[in-house]
Amino acid sequence: MIDAEALADTLNRDGYAVHPLLDAETCRRLAELYDADAPFRKRIVMEQHAYGRGEYKYFAYPLPPEVAALRHALYAPLAGIANAWRRALGQPDDFPDSLDDFLARCHAAGQTRPTPLLLRYGKDGFNCLHQDLYGDLAFPLQATILLSDPERDFTGGEFLLVEQRPRAQSKAEIVPLRQGDAVVFPVRERPVRGTRGHYRTIMRHGVSRILSGQRHTMGIIFHDAA
């Protein structure tokens, strides 16, 4: 169970939060889905788009039950944090308590394609710094779950976050993850408290070069794609 208050405190302090979420068997089972075709709607080879080196697949609707359950379970505590971030920036609450209600809004706006995905990297794979934006509607938080064991399956491949601060140099962070950990982080920006109230910082994320082995992760994005 995720403690929403503790999660909010960590996100506000550090810009991200790590939470142990899945056991090793569940991670293995989810990673094995990558070799199947039926659960997915699209495969992307990163080199073909200058995104990095590796590949990923977007799940199709209906999502596999475990993926759908994770998406719903994570959305619930994050919706309150998302609305608190809007209030900090002087904006009204905009995100409903229910993921189904938020997705209905996405679909009404023409964003109907599911965005949860599985990613696979081999040796020398990496992911360039980026933001997962797929249309005008975007939920401000997302999660990545490490499905591989960094002590056994791969070396290198650290999760990276870079925060672009106004009128200051960017801040980079390596986020250590263990198998089954979820890292929750901003999709595009977050509010940071300053001496004159809150201001926005721009966030991007990526993955450093895999030195050996194979790395699988799952991304849980809450807005659908146009």
NORUR-V355234 format. One record per residue. RES is the residue in three letters. NEAR is the number of other C-alpha atoms within 12 Angstrom. Layout:
res->RES near->NEAR
res->RES near->NEAR
//
This chain:
res->MET near->15
res->ILE near->21
res->ASP near->20
res->ALA near->24
res->GLU near->17
res->ALA near->19
res->LEU near->30
res->ALA near->30
res->ASP near->18
res->THR near->20
res->LEU near->30
res->ASN near->27
res->ARG near->16
res->ASP near->27
res->GLY near->38
res->TYR near->37
res->ALA near->34
res->VAL near->32
res->HIS near->30
res->PRO near->25
res->LEU near->27
res->LEU near->28
res->ASP near->20
res->ALA near->21
res->GLU near->16
res->THR near->23
res->CYS near->31
res->ARG near->23
res->ARG near->22
res->LEU near->34
res->ALA near->34
res->GLU near->22
res->LEU near->30
res->TYR near->31
res->ASP near->19
res->ALA near->17
res->ASP near->15
res->ALA near->18
res->PRO near->27
res->PHE near->27
res->ARG near->23
res->LYS near->24
res->ARG near->25
res->ILE near->23
res->VAL near->22
res->MET near->21
res->GLU near->18
res->GLN near->12
res->HIS near->13
res->ALA near->16
res->TYR near->23
res->GLY near->28
res->ARG near->28
res->GLY near->34
res->GLU near->31
res->TYR near->36
res->LYS near->33
res->TYR near->35
res->PHE near->37
res->ALA near->26
res->TYR near->21
res->PRO near->20
res->LEU near->25
res->PRO near->22
res->PRO near->15
res->GLU near->22
res->VAL near->35
res->ALA near->25
res->ALA near->18
res->LEU near->32
res->ARG near->36
res->HIS near->27
res->ALA near->25
res->LEU near->36
res->TYR near->35
res->ALA near->28
res->PRO near->30
res->LEU near->38
res->ALA near->32
res->GLY near->28
res->ILE near->38
res->ALA near->38
res->ASN near->27
res->ALA near->28
res->TRP near->34
res->ARG near->25
res->ARG near->20
res->ALA near->23
res->LEU near->23
res->GLY near->15
res->GLN near->15
res->PRO near->14
res->ASP near->18
res->ASP near->23
res->PHE near->35
res->PRO near->23
res->ASP near->22
res->SER near->22
res->LEU near->29
res->ASP near->22
res->ASP near->20
res->PHE near->27
res->LEU near->31
res->ALA near->21
res->ARG near->25
res->CYS near->28
res->HIS near->21
res->ALA near->17
res->ALA near->20
res->GLY near->19
res->GLN near->24
res->THR near->24
res->ARG near->30
res->PRO near->34
res->THR near->41
res->PRO near->41
res->LEU near->42
res->LEU near->40
res->LEU near->43
res->ARG near->42
res->TYR near->41
res->GLY near->28
res->LYS near->21
res->ASP near->24
res->GLY near->34
res->PHE near->37
res->ASN near->36
res->CYS near->26
res->LEU near->25
res->HIS near->23
res->GLN near->28
res->ASP near->36
res->LEU near->25
res->TYR near->25
res->GLY near->20
res->ASP near->19
res->LEU near->29
res->ALA near->31
res->PHE near->42
res->PRO near->35
res->LEU near->43
res->GLN near->43
res->ALA near->39
res->THR near->45
res->ILE near->45
res->LEU near->46
res->LEU near->41
res->SER near->38
res->ASP near->30
res->PRO near->28
res->GLU near->17
res->ARG near->15
res->ASP near->26
res->PHE near->28
res->THR near->25
res->GLY near->29
res->GLY near->40
res->GLU near->29
res->PHE near->38
res->LEU near->30
res->LEU near->36
res->VAL near->32
res->GLU near->34
res->GLN near->26
res->ARG near->21
res->PRO near->18
res->ARG near->9
res->ALA near->10
res->GLN near->12
res->SER near->16
res->LYS near->20
res->ALA near->21
res->GLU near->23
res->ILE near->21
res->VAL near->29
res->PRO near->28
res->LEU near->32
res->ARG near->33
res->GLN near->34
res->GLY near->32
res->ASP near->31
res->ALA near->34
res->VAL near->41
res->VAL near->42
res->PHE near->47
res->PRO near->41
res->VAL near->38
res->ARG near->29
res->GLU near->36
res->ARG near->37
res->PRO near->35
res->VAL near->27
res->ARG near->18
res->GLY near->14
res->THR near->7
res->ARG near->9
res->GLY near->13
res->HIS near->21
res->TYR near->23
res->ARG near->25
res->THR near->28
res->ILE near->30
res->MET near->34
res->ARG near->34
res->HIS near->38
res->GLY near->33
res->VAL near->38
res->SER near->30
res->ARG near->27
res->ILE near->28
res->LEU near->21
res->SER near->20
res->GLY near->23
res->GLN near->31
res->ARG near->47
res->HIS near->41
res->THR near->44
res->MET near->43
res->GLY near->38
res->ILE near->39
res->ILE near->42
res->PHE near->49
res->HIS near->39
res->ASP near->37
res->ALA near->29
res->ALA near->19
//
